[in-house]
Amino acid sequence: SQALRENTYPFLAVIVLRENQMTVVARLEGPTEPEVLIRRLRLIMNDNEASLIAARLERHERSMTQTIRQQQDEAYKESLKADQEKERKRKEEQEVKAQQEREERNKILEEQKRKEVCSV
C-alpha cells in the first residue's frame, strides 16, 4: 500500500502496463459519487487506451511468434523423422542387397566345388 502512496480511503489506483512496466496512471482517493467515479475512469481509460492497445498487440505478436515457432519445430521434427526413416530404409535395402550378393557368391562357390568333385 505504501508503494501506491495513498493518503485517504477509499482509495483506487489504476495501473497500466507501459513499456513492460506496471505504472500507476491514476489515483482516486476519498468518497466519490458513482457517476463521477465512472466519468473519471472513462477519461483515464481513454487517456491510456494507446498503452492498452500496444500491450494487447505486443501480447498478440508474442503469441503469434510462439505459434509460428511451435509450427516450425513440429515441421522440423517431422522432416527429421522422415529423413531418419529414409536412411533406415536405405540401410535395410543395402543389407538385403549385400545378403543376396553373399548368397549368390556362396551358390557359385558351391556349384564350382560340386563340379570339381564330379570331374575328379
N, C-alpha and C positions, 0 to 999 in steps of 0.2 A: 504494500500500500504506500510506503514511503517513496517508491520509485515513481508513482503516479502523482505525487505531491498534492494530495487532496487536503483541503482545509475545512470543508463543510460537507455535511451529509444531508440528504442523499447525494451521492457522487456518481457520475457516469463519465467514463473515458471512452473515446472512440479511437481504436488502434487500427492502423492500416499498414499493410506490407508495402514498403517503398525501398527499392534498390536492395532487395534481400534483407531488409531490416524491419523489425516491427517498430512503428513510430506512432506516438500519441499525436493525433491530429486535432483533437478537441477534448476539452474538459468541461463538463456541465456539472455545476455544484448548486446545492441548495434546492429548496422546494420550487417546482416549476409546474405550471399548468400543462395538462396533457397536449393541448393544441400548440402551445409554444414549444414544448419539447419535440413534438413531431415536426414542426416547421424548422426548428434548428437542426434536427437530424437530417432532414431532407437537404438543407443547404450544405451541411457537412458532406453528405454523400455526393451531391453534385460537384462540390469543390474537389473531391478526391476521386471522382469517377475515373479519371485518366490513369491514376495509380492502380485502381482496382482492375481496369481493363488490361493494363500492362501486365499485372500479376497473373491474370487469367490466361492471357496469351502466352506468357512465359511458361506457365504450368502446362498448357496445351502443347507447346513446342517440345518441352521435355518429354511429355508423354508420347508424342509422335516419334521423336528421336529414339526413345526406348523401344517403341513398337517396331520401328524400322530395323534397329539393331538386333532385336529378337528374331525378326524375319530373316535377316542376313545370316545370323548364327545358325538358324534352322536350315536354310538353304545350303550353307557350308557343310553342316553335318550330313545332310542328305547326299551332297556331292561326294564328300569324303567316303561315306558308306558305299556309294555306287562304285567309286574308284577302287576301294578295297575289295569289293565283290568281284569286279572285273579282274583285278590282279589275282585273286584266289582262283577264279575260273581259268585264267591263263596258265597258272602254275599247275593246276589239276590237269589241263589238257597236255602240258609238257610232260607231266608224269605218265599219263596214259600213252602218249606217243613214245616216250623212252621205254616204257614197259613193252609195248608192241615191237619196237625195234630189237629189244633184248630177246624176246620170244622168237622173233624171226631169225635172228642170228643163231640162237640155240637150235632151232629147227634145221637150219642149213648145216650146222656143225654135226648134228646127229645124223643127218642124211649122208654127209660125207663119210662119217665113221662107218655107217652101215654099208656104204658102197665099198669102202676099203676092206671091211671084213668079208663081204661077199666075193670080192675079187681075189682074195688070197686063197 
